[in-house]
Structure formats: C-alpha cells, structure tokens
Amino acid sequence: MRKHLVGLAVTEGAPVLELAIPCEVFGRVRDGLPRPWYELRPCVPAGMPTLVSNGFAASGPYGYDALARADTVVVTAVRDIHEEPAPELVTAIKAAHRNGARIVSLCTGAFVLAAAGLLDGRPATTHWNHAGELAARFPSVKLDPGVLYVDDGDVLTSAGTTAGIDLCLHIVRTDHGAAVANTLARRLVAPAHREGGQAQYVEAPFVADHDPGLAPVLDWMREQMAGPLTVTAIARHANLTERTLIRHFRAVTGTTPIKWLTAQRIQRARELLETGTLPVEAVGEAVGLGAPANFRRHFIQAAGVTPSAYRRTFNARGVRASA
C-alpha cells in the first residue's frame, strides 16, 4: 500500500505556524499511528529556497509542478490577501484538482483557491477578519464565516490559524477513522473536536455611536440593560416618536434599537463569562436576557456556542460552568 502523498504549497511570506500545522499532522510519523502514514512534500516556487515569515526559509527538491501529482494539496495562509497568487501556483492547483486531488486551504489560503476558481458556487470559509474581502472579491463563493472549517468533498477550507489543526484532524478522521484522529489529537495536546465555530472568537463589532444626539441615549441604554427595555420606553426617554427613533437609530448604528441592545447585552455577557464568577444563569439575568433558556438561545445565536462552553474556553480563573 503506497503512502498518501500530501503536497504543501509554500508561498512567499507564509506564516510559519500554518506551515508547521500540516507538517506536524501529515509529515511526522508517530508511534501508535497506522503505517503507512502520509508522505508530505513541501513544494516551493521553481524548487528554490523561499523566504517565509519571521526570517525562516523553506527549500526542497519539489517545485509547484509536483502539486499536480499529489493526492492532497494544502495551501496555507498568504502573506497579503491583496497580492495576486503566483500564476504557476494557480496552474498547479488547477491541475491537481483535475487529476482528482483533494484541495485544502488553511485560513487565507482560501483566496488562492478562489483565484483558481475552485470555490465558485461552493461553500467555503476563511478567517473571520478577511471574510468580507473574500465575499466582495469572489461573490460566487458560498461563504460561511461562522464555522471552523468546511468539507465540500474534494475541496476543504478552514478558518484562522488554529482552525487549521481542526481541519487537518478532520482529514485524518476521514482517512483513518475517529480512533486514529483522537490518538493524534492527544499527542498534539489538541481537542479532537472543538465546540462551536468562529463566532466565539470574533471581536465585538464596532458601532458608530458618536452621533451627539443619539450618544446620550445609547449610554442610557447601556446603563439600563439589566432591566426590561422596549422601543416605547427608549423613545420616551429620547423625547422622540417610535418611528423617528427607529429611523434615526438605523441611520447612526445600522440596526434597530432592540438588536443594538441585544448585541450590547451579549458583549457584556461575554465579559462576565470571561472574567467574572457569577453562575451562568445569573449572567443572563445581570445583562437583561432573563431566564436561562432565553439567554442560552441569544448567546448561541451570537457566539455559536453555549454560555457554559464559552466560559470553559475563555475564563482563565477556572470558574465552573453550570449550564
């Protein structure tokens, strides 16, 4: 039985960590894992040494043309999403795909796959911070910025950096089964499967609330978020009709008063879950999201995981999650 050949596309300025992930998963033979394991071949432009990030250089006997002979091709994050990928890399990836290879991108490597036309009409993901740019430049991609990775059969994409570990372990699980993937995850001291998606790692969106007329209302809403707030109550406080409030609110913040308030409540809940000691059910009440079921529903919708799972991930104080 021959080894499954993995071609790793090394690009100028590629992040070292993202190059290391496929090297550790596919290029290192470990005791307790099946034989034969994968054979990893780093492929560099024209077979010449290539400077990657942080002063490191990659070299080897294989150029991009070798990607066309691989069973799986991995394209890691690129140095700059605004740079056009090397034409010889795009050509090699297309050839590999035509030859039946499984094509994988990690993080912003999705921009290379999109430039090659491999994501047209397909579901895909990339780092949440660059999802808007990918969607704007390649509108035919069915982008899902909320997940850790997407497996669309012969084309797979992952979110930012460590989501590359999730996807590579998923590939091992697909090829060798859950028991092998779990063994490898333990050796890497990594979770075999993470809860939720990228949403739990996304920074709170900036809301332009500098409008001098609305800013005091927004401050008041933040102060009152623990209690019940309705559009009627907010309009009364602002001395506006409900219709005028909604129109002005959308013009300034881009959303409705209640949606803005819910986002503020979720952000405050994140802070309490990350740094506080309140029980999970008390956090929901403290931010005005009420009963545990309602809090859980809104939090999952915003962060992609339950409040208790979020606390387990981000609370450095080791507070026990109860729900």
PyMOL commands that set and color helices and strands:
alter all, ss='L'
color gray80, all
select helices_A, chain A and resi 16-26+45-47+53-55+64-69+87-98+107-115+128-137+163-176+178-188+198-201+215-223+231-238+242-253+257-275+280-286+292-303+307-314
alter helices_A, ss='H'
color red, helices_A
select strands_A, chain A and resi 5-9+39-44+50-51+57-58+62-63+72-75+102-105+123-124+142-143+149-151+155-158
alter strands_A, ss='S'
color yellow, strands_A
deselect
rebuild
show_as cartoon
